[in-house]
Amino acid sequence: MKSLFRGAFTYKDSQCSLIADRARGIQTAMQSLVHNRTQLERFITANPKFGYTLQPISVPGKPMVAKLMAETAKKAGVGPMAAVAGVLADLAVKDMVAEGCKVAVVEDGGEVSAVSDVLIDVAVAAGEDALSRRFGFRLEEFPVGLGTSSGKFSHALSFGDAEAATVFCKESGLADAAATAVANVVKGEDTNTAIERGLSVGRSIVGVKGILVLYHGCVGTWGKIPQIIKIDPQIS
C-alpha cells in the first residue's frame, strides 16, 4: 500500500481536504489555492459582474482561474461562480502533478479533483438526509472531477430542492458548474419527474460523463458513474 500524505486547509470560506503521495504536494496545493483565489478576488474587484451574475459571461483572457470558470460555466449555462471551487481544485491538482505527485487529490467544499495511480474513496454529503455520508464512490479512472450541488444544505445558491446532485467529468470545474445546473431544476412534488428533469439537463452538457441525483430519498443515475460504496459515517 502506497504511503499517502493528507492535509486539511482552510482559507477564508474555502475548506479543503488534500491527499498526495509527496509531502511537498500538500504545501503546493495550499499555495496554489491561495494564489488563484487571490487572483480571482482581484479580478472580481475590477469586474464585479463576474462575481454575481447567474448567467454565462464573456470569457476573459486572464487570470487563468477566471478564464476557466467562465469557460466551464458557459458549457453548463450558469454563472461563473458556480465553477469556482471546482476550478480552484483543478488548478491545485495541476500544480501538484507538476511538482511530481502521482497522487493528487483536492476536495474544496465538496468538489473533488483527482489524479491518482491508486483507488480513492469519497463520501457524498447530503446535509441531514439519511443517506448523507453513508454512501460514496470508489474512484478508479483518472483524471476525474466530481461536483455536488444541493438545494437543502451548503452555502451555495441553488434554485432547486435536491438533497444532492453529483456530476462526474474529467475536470472538477465543469462538474461543479454542471451540478449546479442539474440541481437547479430538481424540485416539485413529483419525485420521479424532478429527478428525470435533472438528469436530462445534465446529459445535455458536453463533457458530463455521469450523474447521480438524490431527491426525497430516491436516487436516479445516468451515464458512467464510479462504483457506489457503503461508507461508515463515523469515519467519513
C-alpha positions in Angstrom: 0.0 0.0 0.0 1.4 3.4 -1.0 2.0 5.8 1.8 -0.1 9.0 1.4 0.1 12.4 3.0 -3.1 14.1 4.0 -3.8 17.7 5.0 -6.8 19.9 5.8 -6.7 23.6 4.8 -9.0 26.5 5.4 -8.6 29.8 3.6 -11.4 32.4 4.0 -14.5 30.4 3.1 -12.6 27.6 1.3 -12.4 24.4 3.3 -10.2 21.8 1.7 -9.0 18.2 2.2 -5.8 17.3 0.4 -4.1 14.0 -0.4 -0.7 13.5 -2.1 2.0 10.9 -2.3 4.6 13.5 -1.7 4.7 15.7 1.4 5.6 18.7 -0.8 2.4 18.2 -2.7 0.3 19.2 0.3 2.2 22.5 0.5 2.0 23.0 -3.2 -1.8 22.6 -3.2 -2.2 25.1 -0.3 0.0 27.7 -2.2 -2.0 27.1 -5.4 -5.3 27.6 -3.7 -4.3 30.9 -2.0 -2.6 32.2 -5.2 -5.5 31.5 -7.5 -8.1 32.7 -5.1 -6.2 35.9 -4.6 -6.0 36.4 -8.4 -9.8 35.8 -8.6 -10.6 38.3 -5.9 -8.5 41.0 -7.7 -10.3 40.2 -11.0 -13.7 40.4 -9.4 -12.8 43.8 -7.7 -12.1 45.1 -11.2 -15.0 43.2 -12.8 -17.8 43.0 -10.2 -20.4 41.5 -12.5 -18.3 38.3 -12.7 -18.9 37.7 -9.0 -22.7 38.0 -9.0 -24.1 37.1 -12.5 -26.1 33.9 -12.7 -25.7 33.8 -16.5 -22.7 32.8 -18.6 -20.3 35.7 -19.2 -17.7 36.7 -21.7 -14.5 34.6 -21.2 -11.6 36.7 -20.1 -8.0 36.0 -21.2 -6.6 36.1 -17.7 -6.2 35.3 -14.9 -6.4 31.6 -15.7 -8.8 30.9 -12.8 -11.4 33.4 -14.1 -10.9 32.1 -17.7 -11.5 28.5 -16.7 -14.5 29.4 -14.6 -16.2 31.4 -17.4 -15.4 28.6 -20.0 -16.9 25.8 -17.9 -19.9 27.8 -16.7 -20.7 28.7 -20.2 -20.9 25.0 -21.1 -23.4 24.4 -18.3 -25.4 27.6 -18.9 -24.7 29.1 -15.4 -22.8 32.0 -13.9 -19.0 31.6 -13.5 -19.1 31.5 -9.7 -20.9 28.1 -10.0 -17.5 26.7 -11.0 -15.2 28.4 -8.5 -14.5 25.6 -6.1 -14.0 23.0 -8.8 -11.7 25.2 -10.9 -9.6 26.0 -7.8 -9.3 22.3 -7.1 -8.3 21.5 -10.7 -5.6 24.2 -10.7 -4.2 22.9 -7.4 -4.1 19.3 -8.7 -2.3 20.5 -11.9 0.3 22.2 -9.7 0.7 19.1 -7.6 1.3 17.0 -10.7 3.9 19.5 -11.9 5.6 19.0 -8.5 5.9 15.3 -9.3 2.9 13.9 -7.5 1.4 10.7 -8.8 -1.5 11.0 -6.3 -3.0 14.5 -6.2 -6.5 14.9 -4.7 -8.1 18.2 -3.7 -11.6 18.4 -2.2 -12.8 22.0 -2.0 -16.2 22.4 -0.4 -17.5 19.0 -1.8 -16.0 19.4 -5.2 -13.2 16.9 -5.9 -10.4 16.9 -8.5 -8.2 13.9 -8.6 -5.2 12.3 -10.4 -4.1 9.0 -8.9 -2.5 5.7 -9.5 -4.3 4.1 -6.6 -8.0 3.8 -5.7 -9.6 6.8 -4.0 -12.9 6.6 -2.0 -15.0 9.7 -1.5 -18.2 10.1 0.6 -21.3 12.0 -0.5 -22.6 14.6 1.9 -26.3 15.5 1.7 -26.9 17.5 4.8 -29.3 15.8 7.3 -30.6 13.2 4.7 -30.5 9.7 6.0 -28.1 8.7 3.2 -25.6 11.5 3.9 -22.1 10.2 4.3 -23.4 6.6 4.3 -22.5 6.1 0.6 -19.8 7.3 -1.7 -17.8 6.4 -4.8 -14.7 4.4 -5.4 -12.7 6.4 -8.0 -10.6 4.2 -10.3 -10.2 6.1 -13.5 -8.3 9.3 -13.6 -8.2 12.2 -14.1 -11.6 12.7 -12.6 -13.6 15.6 -11.3 -16.8 15.5 -9.4 -19.1 18.2 -8.2 -22.1 18.2 -5.9 -24.8 20.8 -5.5 -27.7 20.8 -3.1 -30.8 22.9 -2.5 -31.0 21.6 1.1 -27.6 22.3 2.5 -24.4 24.3 1.9 -23.9 28.0 1.3 -24.0 27.6 -2.5 -27.0 29.1 -4.3 -29.4 26.6 -5.8 -32.9 27.2 -7.2 -33.9 23.5 -6.7 -34.6 21.3 -3.8 -32.3 18.3 -4.4 -30.6 16.7 -1.4 -27.6 16.2 -3.7 -26.9 16.3 -7.4 -23.4 14.8 -8.2 -21.8 15.1 -11.6 -18.7 13.3 -12.9 -16.4 14.8 -15.6 -12.7 14.9 -16.3 -12.5 18.3 -14.7 -13.9 19.3 -11.3 -14.7 22.8 -12.7 -17.1 21.5 -15.3 -18.6 19.0 -12.8 -19.1 21.8 -10.3 -20.9 24.0 -12.8 -22.9 21.1 -14.2 -24.0 20.0 -10.8 -25.4 23.5 -10.2 -27.4 23.4 -13.5 -28.7 19.9 -12.6 -29.7 20.8 -9.0 -31.4 24.0 -10.1 -34.2 22.0 -11.8 -34.8 19.2 -9.3 -37.9 20.4 -7.5 -41.6 19.7 -7.2 -43.8 17.1 -5.6 -43.4 14.5 -8.4 -40.1 12.9 -7.4 -39.5 10.9 -10.5 -40.3 13.8 -12.8 -38.0 16.1 -10.9 -35.1 13.6 -10.9 -35.5 12.9 -14.7 -35.6 16.6 -15.3 -32.2 17.0 -13.6 -30.7 14.0 -15.4 -31.9 15.5 -18.7 -30.2 18.8 -18.1 -27.0 17.1 -17.0 -26.7 14.7 -20.0 -27.2 17.7 -22.4 -23.9 19.3 -21.2 -20.9 18.3 -23.3 -18.2 16.7 -21.1 -20.5 15.3 -18.5 -19.8 11.5 -18.0 -22.2 10.6 -15.3 -24.9 11.9 -12.9 -26.4 10.9 -9.6 -29.4 12.8 -8.2 -30.7 12.2 -4.6 -34.2 13.7 -4.1 -36.9 12.9 -1.5 -34.8 9.8 -0.5 -34.9 8.4 -4.1 -31.9 8.1 -6.4 -31.6 8.5 -10.1 -28.5 7.9 -12.2 -27.3 8.4 -15.8 -24.2 7.6 -17.7 -21.0 6.2 -16.3 -20.5 6.7 -12.6 -17.9 5.1 -10.3 -18.7 2.1 -8.1 -21.1 3.1 -5.3 -19.8 2.0 -1.9 -21.0 1.9 1.6 -19.4 4.5 3.9 -19.1 4.3 7.7 -20.4 7.7 8.8 -18.2 7.6 11.9 -15.0 7.7 9.8 -16.1 9.6 6.6 
